Amino acid sequence: MSATATLVERPPPRARGWPRRRIVGYALVGLWIAFGLGIVSYLVFAWNAAFFAKYAPAYLQGLGVTLSLVAISMVVGAVMSVPVAYGRMSRNRILSGLAYCYVYFFRGTPLLVQTFLVYYGLGSFRPELQTIGLWDFFKDAFNCGVFAFALNTAAYQAEILRGAIESVPKGQWEGAASLGLHKLQTLRKIILPQALVVALRPYGNELILMVKASAIVAIITVYDLMGNAKLAFANSFDIQAYIWVALVYLVMVELLRHAIEWIERRITIHLKR
């Protein structure tokens, strides 16, 4: 064995001291901790029992409106996403093109603009809507918000569903066909259970985004959680109105995140070794 073959490269010397990235990281963490402690300190020392007693019931009512808005929009959007996802996967160019245009528009434009188009735009067609009996539905700001949110989330959920279905290996379809299963049976019993495991995390992210985006409806006179916070601030000029609502949104997001992670651990336990 030659002398050169016996040479072993030594590992690089261990970095000493405090690198710049480490300093910046600790500084940012320290700033966030200081910011959080500052908010907590402010809420403790500026506690206003009269404010809390006066507006807490309105916040609870607004929370119910927010949860109803998000729940209805997500369910309606899930139903609407099925034909859209089917159109995206269809070999028919017309059907695929229409589904693509729908997804492209609602994913490419802001949700705020879509909400304004529904709330203010449909109001321009009041005589026509009264003729077909839809004005009673669209004259309610809450219904307009649900309609706009459902159209928006349907586009995102359609892409989530399409991607999850296409992620399942084609051999699953071929194996089911060799067993004599119909395509609908294959989709329902074999493909969708596997696809939903893949789609769970994106669906959870979409739900969390919808919860945070629901504050938009406060602009169209819906007294949800954010709408009641605006009303409380307009009457009291106390910044606590927005701090408390921010904490409520934060708690909701964290609860949803942990719930999704728990469900994911439960349904993927067979994948762990």
Disulfide bonds with the S-S distance in Angstrom:
none
